[in-house]
Amino acid sequence: MGNFRGWEILVIVGLVILLFGAKKLPDMARSLGKSARILKSEAKAMKKDGESDDAAAAAPADQSAQPVAPRTIQAAPGDVSSSRPVAEPNRTAQG
């Protein structure tokens, strides 16, 4: 921005207003702010997860610790095909 003069910035702002319209600019700025907040919170969460993983790896394994249950993915309501257990054989009509 050091190479731009005042009138050049005004021309760019004027072109942006002409392209997008004055009504769309506040919505665009609002959505850009929301996106920046989401990105910032996700970056913090990833950093926190990385720090907790490092701390867990550095700590010695405790025999009295409870085992962590595996994560499960639940089927969507009404999704009959994926609601069966994985080990159940797929029954088809023989004929």
MARZABA-69104 format. One record per residue: residue in one letter; x, y, z of N, C-alpha, C, O in turn. Coordinates in nm, 2 decimals, decimal comma. Layout:
% MARZABA-69104
SITE type    n_u    n_v    n_w   ca_u   ca_v   ca_w    c_u    c_v    c_w    o_u    o_v    o_w
SITE    A      X      Y      Z      X      Y      Z      X      Y      Z      X      Y      Z
...
END
This chain:
% MARZABA-69104
SITE type    n_u    n_v    n_w   ca_u   ca_v   ca_w    c_u    c_v    c_w    o_u    o_v    o_w
SITE    M   0,08  -0,12   0,00   0,00   0,00   0,00   0,09   0,13   0,00   0,03   0,24  -0,01
SITE    G   0,22   0,11   0,01   0,31   0,22   0,02   0,32   0,29  -0,12   0,35   0,41  -0,13
SITE    N   0,29   0,22  -0,23   0,30   0,28  -0,36   0,18   0,35  -0,41   0,18   0,42  -0,51
SITE    F   0,07   0,33  -0,34  -0,06   0,39  -0,38  -0,07   0,54  -0,32  -0,03   0,56  -0,21
SITE    R  -0,12   0,62  -0,41  -0,15   0,76  -0,36  -0,29   0,77  -0,32  -0,37   0,67  -0,35
SITE    G  -0,34   0,88  -0,27  -0,47   0,89  -0,22  -0,58   0,88  -0,33  -0,68   0,81  -0,31
SITE    W  -0,55   0,94  -0,45  -0,65   0,93  -0,55  -0,66   0,79  -0,61  -0,77   0,75  -0,66
SITE    E  -0,55   0,71  -0,61  -0,55   0,58  -0,66  -0,64   0,49  -0,57  -0,71   0,40  -0,62
SITE    I  -0,63   0,51  -0,44  -0,71   0,43  -0,35  -0,86   0,47  -0,37  -0,94   0,38  -0,36
SITE    L  -0,89   0,59  -0,39  -1,03   0,63  -0,41  -1,08   0,57  -0,54  -1,20   0,53  -0,54
SITE    V  -1,00   0,56  -0,64  -1,05   0,50  -0,77  -1,07   0,35  -0,74  -1,17   0,30  -0,79
SITE    I  -0,99   0,28  -0,67  -1,01   0,14  -0,64  -1,13   0,12  -0,56  -1,21   0,03  -0,59
SITE    V  -1,16   0,20  -0,46  -1,28   0,19  -0,37  -1,40   0,22  -0,46  -1,50   0,15  -0,45
SITE    G  -1,39   0,31  -0,55  -1,51   0,34  -0,64  -1,54   0,23  -0,73  -1,65   0,20  -0,75
SITE    L  -1,43   0,16  -0,78  -1,46   0,04  -0,87  -1,52  -0,07  -0,79  -1,61  -0,14  -0,84
SITE    V  -1,47  -0,09  -0,67  -1,53  -0,20  -0,59  -1,68  -0,17  -0,56  -1,76  -0,26  -0,57
SITE    I  -1,71  -0,05  -0,53  -1,85  -0,01  -0,51  -1,94  -0,03  -0,63  -2,05  -0,08  -0,63
SITE    L  -1,88   0,01  -0,75  -1,95  -0,01  -0,88  -1,97  -0,16  -0,91  -2,08  -0,20  -0,96
SITE    L  -1,87  -0,24  -0,88  -1,88  -0,38  -0,91  -1,98  -0,46  -0,83  -2,06  -0,54  -0,87
SITE    F  -1,97  -0,43  -0,70  -2,05  -0,51  -0,60  -2,17  -0,44  -0,55  -2,27  -0,51  -0,51
SITE    G  -2,18  -0,32  -0,56  -2,30  -0,24  -0,51  -2,28  -0,21  -0,37  -2,22  -0,28  -0,29
SITE    A  -2,34  -0,10  -0,33  -2,33  -0,05  -0,19  -2,40  -0,14  -0,09  -2,36  -0,15   0,03
SITE    K  -2,51  -0,21  -0,14  -2,58  -0,30  -0,05  -2,51  -0,42  -0,01  -2,53  -0,48   0,10
SITE    K  -2,43  -0,47  -0,10  -2,35  -0,60  -0,08  -2,23  -0,58   0,00  -2,19  -0,68   0,07
SITE    L  -2,17  -0,47   0,01  -2,04  -0,45   0,08  -2,05  -0,48   0,23  -1,96  -0,54   0,28
SITE    P  -2,15  -0,43   0,30  -2,16  -0,47   0,44  -2,17  -0,62   0,47  -2,11  -0,67   0,56
SITE    D  -2,25  -0,68   0,38  -2,26  -0,83   0,40  -2,13  -0,90   0,37  -2,09  -1,00   0,44
SITE    M  -2,06  -0,85   0,27  -1,93  -0,91   0,23  -1,83  -0,89   0,35  -1,76  -0,98   0,38
SITE    A  -1,83  -0,77   0,40  -1,74  -0,75   0,51  -1,77  -0,83   0,64  -1,68  -0,88   0,71
SITE    R  -1,90  -0,85   0,66  -1,95  -0,93   0,77  -1,91  -1,07   0,76  -1,86  -1,14   0,85
SITE    S  -1,93  -1,13   0,64  -1,89  -1,27   0,61  -1,74  -1,29   0,62  -1,69  -1,39   0,66
SITE    L  -1,66  -1,19   0,57  -1,52  -1,19   0,58  -1,47  -1,19   0,72  -1,38  -1,27   0,76
SITE    G  -1,54  -1,11   0,81  -1,50  -1,11   0,95  -1,54  -1,24   1,02  -1,46  -1,29   1,10
SITE    K  -1,65  -1,30   0,98  -1,69  -1,43   1,04  -1,59  -1,54   1,00  -1,55  -1,62   1,08
SITE    S  -1,55  -1,54   0,87  -1,45  -1,63   0,82  -1,32  -1,62   0,89  -1,25  -1,72   0,93
SITE    A  -1,28  -1,50   0,92  -1,15  -1,47   0,99  -1,16  -1,52   1,13  -1,06  -1,58   1,18
SITE    R  -1,27  -1,50   1,20  -1,29  -1,55   1,34  -1,29  -1,70   1,34  -1,22  -1,76   1,43
SITE    I  -1,35  -1,77   1,24  -1,35  -1,92   1,24  -1,21  -1,97   1,22  -1,17  -2,06   1,28
SITE    L  -1,14  -1,91   1,12  -1,00  -1,95   1,09  -0,92  -1,94   1,22  -0,84  -2,02   1,25
SITE    K  -0,93  -1,83   1,29  -0,85  -1,80   1,41  -0,88  -1,90   1,52  -0,79  -1,96   1,58
SITE    S  -1,01  -1,93   1,54  -1,05  -2,03   1,64  -1,00  -2,17   1,61  -0,96  -2,25   1,69
SITE    E  -1,01  -2,21   1,48  -0,96  -2,34   1,43  -0,81  -2,35   1,45  -0,76  -2,46   1,49
SITE    A  -0,74  -2,24   1,42  -0,59  -2,25   1,43  -0,56  -2,26   1,58  -0,46  -2,34   1,61
SITE    K  -0,63  -2,19   1,67  -0,60  -2,21   1,81  -0,63  -2,35   1,86  -0,56  -2,41   1,94
SITE    A  -0,74  -2,41   1,81  -0,78  -2,54   1,85  -0,67  -2,65   1,80  -0,64  -2,74   1,87
SITE    M  -0,63  -2,63   1,68  -0,52  -2,72   1,62  -0,39  -2,70   1,71  -0,33  -2,80   1,73
SITE    K  -0,36  -2,58   1,74  -0,24  -2,56   1,82  -0,26  -2,63   1,96  -0,16  -2,69   2,01
SITE    K  -0,38  -2,61   2,02  -0,40  -2,67   2,15  -0,40  -2,82   2,14  -0,34  -2,89   2,23
SITE    D  -0,45  -2,88   2,03  -0,45  -3,03   2,01  -0,30  -3,07   2,00  -0,27  -3,18   2,05
SITE    G  -0,23  -3,00   1,93  -0,08  -3,03   1,91  -0,01  -3,03   2,04   0,08  -3,12   2,06
SITE    E  -0,04  -2,93   2,12   0,03  -2,92   2,25  -0,01  -3,04   2,34   0,07  -3,09   2,42
SITE    S  -0,14  -3,07   2,34  -0,19  -3,18   2,43  -0,13  -3,32   2,38  -0,10  -3,40   2,46
SITE    D  -0,12  -3,33   2,25  -0,06  -3,46   2,19   0,09  -3,47   2,23   0,14  -3,57   2,27
SITE    D   0,16  -3,35   2,23   0,30  -3,35   2,27   0,31  -3,38   2,42   0,41  -3,46   2,46
SITE    A   0,23  -3,33   2,50   0,23  -3,35   2,64   0,20  -3,50   2,67   0,26  -3,56   2,76
SITE    A   0,10  -3,56   2,60   0,07  -3,70   2,62   0,18  -3,79   2,58   0,20  -3,89   2,64
SITE    A   0,25  -3,75   2,47   0,36  -3,84   2,43   0,48  -3,83   2,52   0,55  -3,93   2,54
SITE    A   0,50  -3,71   2,58   0,61  -3,69   2,68   0,58  -3,76   2,81   0,68  -3,80   2,88
SITE    A   0,46  -3,77   2,85   0,42  -3,83   2,98   0,43  -3,98   2,97   0,40  -4,04   2,87
SITE    P   0,49  -4,04   3,08   0,49  -4,19   3,08   0,36  -4,25   3,09   0,26  -4,19   3,14
SITE    A   0,34  -4,37   3,03   0,21  -4,44   3,03   0,18  -4,48   3,17   0,26  -4,55   3,23
SITE    D   0,06  -4,45   3,21   0,01  -4,49   3,35  -0,08  -4,61   3,33  -0,17  -4,61   3,25
SITE    Q  -0,05  -4,72   3,41  -0,12  -4,84   3,40  -0,26  -4,83   3,45  -0,35  -4,90   3,41
SITE    S  -0,29  -4,73   3,54  -0,42  -4,72   3,60  -0,51  -4,63   3,52  -0,63  -4,61   3,56
SITE    A  -0,46  -4,58   3,41  -0,54  -4,49   3,32  -0,65  -4,58   3,25  -0,62  -4,69   3,21
SITE    Q  -0,77  -4,52   3,24  -0,87  -4,59   3,17  -0,85  -4,58   3,02  -0,80  -4,48   2,96
SITE    P  -0,87  -4,70   2,95  -0,85  -4,70   2,80  -0,96  -4,60   2,73  -1,07  -4,59   2,78
SITE    V  -0,91  -4,54   2,63  -1,00  -4,45   2,56  -1,09  -4,53   2,46  -1,04  -4,61   2,39
SITE    A  -1,22  -4,50   2,47  -1,31  -4,58   2,38  -1,29  -4,53   2,24  -1,27  -4,41   2,22
SITE    P  -1,30  -4,62   2,14  -1,29  -4,58   2,00  -1,41  -4,49   1,96  -1,52  -4,50   2,01
SITE    R  -1,38  -4,39   1,87  -1,48  -4,30   1,83  -1,57  -4,38   1,73  -1,53  -4,46   1,65
SITE    T  -1,70  -4,35   1,74  -1,80  -4,41   1,65  -1,87  -4,30   1,57  -1,89  -4,19   1,62
SITE    I  -1,91  -4,34   1,45  -1,98  -4,25   1,37  -2,12  -4,30   1,36  -2,15  -4,42   1,33
SITE    Q  -2,22  -4,22   1,40  -2,36  -4,26   1,40  -2,42  -4,24   1,27  -2,39  -4,14   1,20
SITE    A  -2,51  -4,33   1,23  -2,58  -4,31   1,10  -2,68  -4,20   1,11  -2,73  -4,16   1,22
SITE    A  -2,71  -4,14   1,00  -2,81  -4,03   0,99  -2,95  -4,09   1,01  -2,97  -4,21   0,98
SITE    P  -3,04  -4,02   1,07  -3,18  -4,07   1,09  -3,24  -4,12   0,96  -3,24  -4,04   0,86
SITE    G  -3,29  -4,24   0,96  -3,35  -4,29   0,84  -3,26  -4,36   0,74  -3,30  -4,42   0,64
SITE    D  -3,13  -4,36   0,78  -3,03  -4,43   0,69  -3,02  -4,57   0,74  -2,94  -4,61   0,83
SITE    V  -3,10  -4,66   0,67  -3,11  -4,80   0,72  -2,98  -4,88   0,68  -2,94  -4,97   0,75
SITE    S  -2,93  -4,85   0,56  -2,81  -4,93   0,51  -2,69  -4,92   0,60  -2,62  -5,02   0,62
SITE    S  -2,67  -4,81   0,67  -2,55  -4,80   0,75  -2,57  -4,82   0,90  -2,48  -4,80   0,98
SITE    S  -2,70  -4,85   0,93  -2,73  -4,87   1,08  -2,70  -5,01   1,13  -2,71  -5,03   1,25
SITE    R  -2,67  -5,10   1,03  -2,64  -5,24   1,07  -2,50  -5,25   1,13  -2,41  -5,17   1,08
SITE    P  -2,47  -5,34   1,21  -2,33  -5,36   1,26  -2,24  -5,41   1,14  -2,29  -5,46   1,04
SITE    V  -2,11  -5,38   1,15  -2,03  -5,41   1,03  -2,01  -5,56   1,01  -2,00  -5,60   0,90
SITE    A  -2,01  -5,63   1,12  -1,98  -5,78   1,12  -2,10  -5,86   1,06  -2,08  -5,97   1,02
SITE    E  -2,22  -5,80   1,05  -2,34  -5,87   1,01  -2,32  -5,89   0,86  -2,29  -5,80   0,78
SITE    P  -2,35  -6,02   0,81  -2,34  -6,04   0,67  -2,45  -5,97   0,59  -2,56  -5,95   0,65
SITE    N  -2,42  -5,94   0,47  -2,52  -5,88   0,38  -2,61  -5,98   0,32  -2,56  -6,07   0,25
SITE    R  -2,74  -5,98   0,36  -2,83  -6,08   0,31  -2,90  -6,04   0,18  -2,96  -5,93   0,18
SITE    T  -2,89  -6,12   0,08  -2,95  -6,09  -0,05  -3,04  -6,21  -0,09  -3,02  -6,32  -0,04
SITE    A  -3,14  -6,18  -0,17  -3,23  -6,29  -0,22  -3,16  -6,38  -0,30  -3,09  -6,34  -0,40
SITE    Q  -3,17  -6,51  -0,27  -3,11  -6,62  -0,36  -3,22  -6,67  -0,45  -3,33  -6,70  -0,40
SITE    G  -3,19  -6,68  -0,58  -3,30  -6,73  -0,66  -3,27  -6,77  -0,79  -3,36  -6,81  -0,86
END
